[in-house]
Amino acid sequence: MAKKDMYEVKDGKIKRLRRNCPKCGDGVFLGVHKDRVSCGQCGYTEFKNK
């Protein structure tokens, strides 16, 4: 997925569609998987509750 597809412009404001990694900071988004979200850069992972 391209970086441009991770943002949405609405009413002149930019909205991020994905969460940022809490360890890496702004600009590094968490990848969304079936059972978790994870950072490809540092390996940070949060598992989703079932």
Secondary structure, 3 states (H helix, E strand, C coil): CCHHHHEEEECCEEEECCCEECCCEEEEECEECCCEEECCCCCCEEECCC
